[in-house]
Amino acid sequence: MKRSYRGVILLSVVLFLNIVCTQQAVNAFFYDKFGTVVVFAALNLALFPIAVLIYRRERDVK
């Protein structure tokens, strides 16, 4: 099964955004900015269904 460059790049971007959101949430937690922690945690949770959607779309392409 051959993957397209578009799918790999999109999943890489989503993974990068997950890492950034996680790091920002940890930094905000360290500085007691809990509102910001909730925002970045929500963004992190919102990125997961996007990644699943991209993966399923690329998996089904023939």
C-alpha positions in Angstrom: 0.0 0.0 0.0 1.6 3.2 -1.2 1.0 6.4 0.9 0.7 9.8 -0.7 2.9 12.7 0.3 -0.1 14.8 1.2 -1.3 12.4 3.8 2.2 12.0 5.4 2.7 15.7 5.5 -0.7 16.4 7.0 -0.2 13.8 9.7 3.3 15.2 10.4 1.8 18.7 10.8 -0.9 17.3 13.2 1.8 15.5 15.2 3.9 18.7 15.4 0.8 20.7 16.6 0.2 18.0 19.2 3.7 18.3 20.5 3.5 22.1 20.5 0.1 22.1 22.4 1.4 19.6 24.9 4.5 21.6 25.6 2.6 24.9 25.9 0.1 23.2 28.3 3.0 21.9 30.5 4.7 25.3 30.5 1.4 27.1 31.4 0.8 24.6 34.2 4.3 25.2 35.6 3.5 29.0 35.8 0.0 28.4 37.3 -1.9 29.7 34.3 -4.7 27.1 34.4 -7.0 28.8 31.9 -4.2 28.5 29.3 -3.7 24.9 30.3 -7.4 24.1 29.6 -7.2 25.9 26.2 -4.1 24.0 25.1 -5.4 20.7 26.4 -8.7 21.2 24.5 -6.7 22.0 21.3 -4.7 18.8 21.9 -7.9 16.8 22.2 -9.4 18.4 19.1 -6.4 17.4 17.0 -6.8 13.7 17.7 -10.1 13.3 15.6 -8.5 15.3 12.8 -5.5 12.9 12.7 -7.9 9.9 12.7 -9.9 11.5 9.8 -6.7 12.1 7.8 -5.5 8.6 8.4 -8.8 6.9 7.4 -9.1 9.0 4.3 -5.5 8.1 3.2 -6.0 4.5 4.1 -9.0 4.1 1.9 -7.5 5.8 -1.1 -6.4 3.3 -3.7 
